[in-house]
Amino acid sequence: MENMLIHNIVGSGCIEKSINLIKLAQKQRSFVSYNAELFPGAHIKFPDCRSIALVFTSGKIVVTGIKSEKALYSFYNKVVCLLEQCVYD
């Protein structure tokens, strides 16, 4: 265990609100990609980090590419703030 390194932590969560992925992709073109014909979720990749979030219409979020628990919570909160703008009414 002395030589073990953490390269990737995967986290998941849910904001329990429906997300308008089309609106999200249109509002945040620079770091959100969404093509429903290829994959049912939107990919969020901020330019200042290597982590990726997959966001689904159901409000479920999967985060990958994180190296620490602290970074996971920070990135997740950043994603949730972004999603609050695209919640279905």
Residue, then its C-alpha position, 0 to 999 in steps of 0.5 A: m500500500e505504500n506505493m499506491l496513488i489515487h489517480n481518479i475518484v468517481g462521485s455521484g449525486c442528484i439535485e432532485k430537480s429535472i434539468n433542461l439539458i438543451k438549455l444548459a448546452q445553449k447557455q454554456r457552449s464553451f464547456v458543455s456538450y450535449n447530443a441526445e442522439l449519441f448519449p443521454g447526458a450532457h458533458i461538463k468540462f470546465p477549462d481550468c480543470r481535468s475533471i468531467a461531470l455527466v449530467f442527466t435530465s433527471g438531475k443525476i450527476v456523475v463526476t470523474g477525474i477527481k484526485s481528492e475528496k476536497a476537489l470532488y466537493s468543490f467541483y460538484n458544487k460548481v456544477v450544481c450552481l451551474l445547473e440551477q440556471c437550467v431547472y425545468d419550471 
